[in-house]
Amino acid sequence: MTILDPEKQKQAKEYARIRRRLWLVDTIFSTLYFLAWILLGWAISLRTALSKITSNEWLLVPLFVIVFGGIYFLLNLPLGYYSGFVLPHRFGQSNQTLKDWVTDQLKGLALGAPLGFILLELLYLALRATGDLWWLWAAGGLLIFNVLLINLAPILIMPLFNKYVPLGDEHQELADRLLKLAERANTKVGGVFKFDMSKRTKSANAALTGIGNTRRIVLGDTLINEFSTDEIETVLAHELGHHVHRDIPVLVTFGLLSTTLGLYLASLGLNWAIGIFGFTSPADVAALPALGLIFGIYDFCTMPLNNAISRWRENKADEYALQATGKHEAFASAFTQLANQNLGEVDPEKWVVFMFYSHPPLGERIEKARRWKPV
């Protein structure tokens, strides 16, 4: 049985503390940046200047975003570099070279920018064409987009960042055990794949990705290399627990309700901002910073609830993993190893769990497994 490393836990606490401070700095900076564009009139001035270049509403939106978002990206780049590259190296969690990190950022930008522009164009189409009900049309569009993303990510997006290969003969026993585990969970999967997680991080992970024909089991090479077969089986059983409990439709439905409420409140806030700051209409692209700020406030206020829902579903998935495998010692050992290897804090403060944790703390999960008795 793996033993928790006290020195690793000291590092984990410090690592988590620094990341929370960086999150706070990023949140404050983003809020001030958006407020500056609203209160100092920069958004209206930019829209006015761009309107002299083009009167095409479809072109005005991406031009505005390129300037507004481009400046934000450049100003925030040092913080992103420190939190995404320097800090993980400082705590021994990253294997990436600077070149690879920059390449990942460029790939993310090349993928995210077109998708972001498409979503924004559709949002502003709804704002222009559907009047006061734009928020309802936007919620429906986001639902379709999220379902498509879940379905296509394993075959179109994830391979852009990692190499996925079927488990070879040397891991045939592991593959067979995981496929049988999936079969017992009535989960059809397209195979068991290994991906080169080690090229970026020393952390370990596994996942059940995709839906329908794109569903597959993926294991980080760090997990395969450092964990026993029994331990990997319990980690994967947890992921299968999400399928058994229908967590994808449950969380998509909850997300849809939460997003719809957020969009409705955003429509009210946007109408208020028009009267206060002089925007011409809800479809005025100059109001984009105000809309972004409203969404940010809503996300911050609902983050504890979203995390509580997630922790509830994660806890149920843990229970399924223990029941399905019966290997409570391997489960406890696996999550102890994850705490050591991923620098996971086992006993965070309660307010930290309430605010930030989408999973139960590792200490609770390990203790639960150790106390587990077959039903």
Secondary structure, DSSP 8 states (H G I E B T S, - for coil): -----HHHHHHHHHHHHHHHHHHHHHHHHHHHHHHHHHHTSHHHHHHHHHHHH---HHHHHHHHHHHHHHHHHHHHHHHHHIIIIIHHHHTT-B---HHHHHHHHHHHHHHHHHHHHHHHHHHHHHHHHSGGGHHHHHHHHHHHHHHHHHHHIIIIIGGGTS-EEE--GGGHHHHHHHHHHHHHTT---S-EEEE-GGGTBS---EEEE-SGGG-EEEEEHHHHHHS-HHHHHHHHHHHHHHHHTTHHHHHHHHHHHHHHHHHHHHHHHHHHHHHHH--SSTT-GGGHHHHHHHHHHHHHHHHHHHHHHHHHHHHHHHHHHHHHH--HHHHHHHHHHHHHHTT--SS--HHHHHHH-SS--HHHHHHHHHH----
